[in-house]
Amino acid sequence: MVESSFDAAAYVDQLASALHLPIEPDYRPGVIDNMARIAAIAQLVNQFPLPDDMEAAPIFQPVSSGLDQL
């Protein structure tokens, strides 16, 4: 897997431009910080190993914990 660095500031600027979404200068640092956090969480998810034959479940059927019987 090729590792690349993620530039949260550049990404935020590109998305804001593409979406014609103005970001107030006072809010920009917070938006960039949140985007960096999102990228870090996504990296953890994307690095989780899955077998090649893994398939998504067509229907989600939750298992009862028994607490709903109380």
C-alpha positions as MATLAB code, in Angstrom:
seq = 'MVESSFDAAAYVDQLASALHLPIEPDYRPGVIDNMARIAAIAQLVNQFPLPDDMEAAPIFQPVSSGLDQL';
ca = [
       0.000    0.000    0.000;
       1.327    3.414   -0.935;
       1.383    5.898    1.929;
       0.737    9.533    1.138;
       0.641   12.591    3.301;
      -2.680   14.320    3.754;
      -2.730   18.105    3.663;
      -5.934   18.958    5.512;
      -5.634   22.686    4.772;
      -5.257   22.129    1.035;
      -8.127   19.631    1.053;
     -10.441   22.028    2.890;
      -9.545   24.836    0.486;
     -10.128   22.640   -2.575;
     -13.471   21.352   -1.313;
     -14.648   24.806   -0.326;
     -13.762   26.069   -3.785;
     -15.389   23.134   -5.586;
     -18.579   23.467   -3.536;
     -18.611   27.284   -3.666;
     -18.709   27.148    0.119;
     -17.269   30.209    1.807;
     -15.466   29.508    5.075;
     -15.057   32.467    7.380;
     -11.387   33.109    8.220;
     -12.147   32.762   11.949;
     -13.589   29.261   11.375;
     -10.972   27.962    8.920;
      -8.477   26.675   11.572;
     -11.236   24.701   13.293;
     -12.472   23.240   10.018;
      -8.921   22.191    9.144;
      -8.406   20.612   12.600;
     -11.652   18.653   12.261;
     -10.734   17.469    8.755;
      -7.365   16.248   10.068;
      -9.162   14.327   12.837;
     -11.575   12.797   10.325;
      -8.633   11.713    8.151;
      -6.913   10.093   11.145;
     -10.052    8.135   12.034;
     -10.562    7.115    8.401;
      -6.977    5.871    8.260;
      -7.644    3.551   11.214;
     -10.722    2.159    9.490;
      -8.992    1.775    6.123;
      -6.012   -0.028    7.676;
      -8.198   -2.723    9.247;
      -7.379   -5.945    7.416;
     -10.253   -7.690    5.665;
     -10.020  -10.997    3.829;
     -10.286  -10.844    0.038;
     -13.448  -12.958    0.067;
     -15.292  -10.659    2.518;
     -18.765   -9.665    1.328;
     -21.108   -7.056    2.716;
     -24.217   -8.393    4.379;
     -27.262   -7.743    2.174;
     -29.527   -7.260    5.203;
     -28.587   -6.063    8.682;
     -30.263   -8.169   11.358;
     -29.339   -7.050   14.879;
     -29.014   -9.697   17.552;
     -31.121   -9.156   20.645;
     -29.103   -8.454   23.783;
     -31.969   -9.524   25.972;
     -32.181   -6.065   27.523;
     -35.275   -5.268   25.463;
     -37.119   -7.939   27.466;
     -36.788   -5.961   30.710;
];
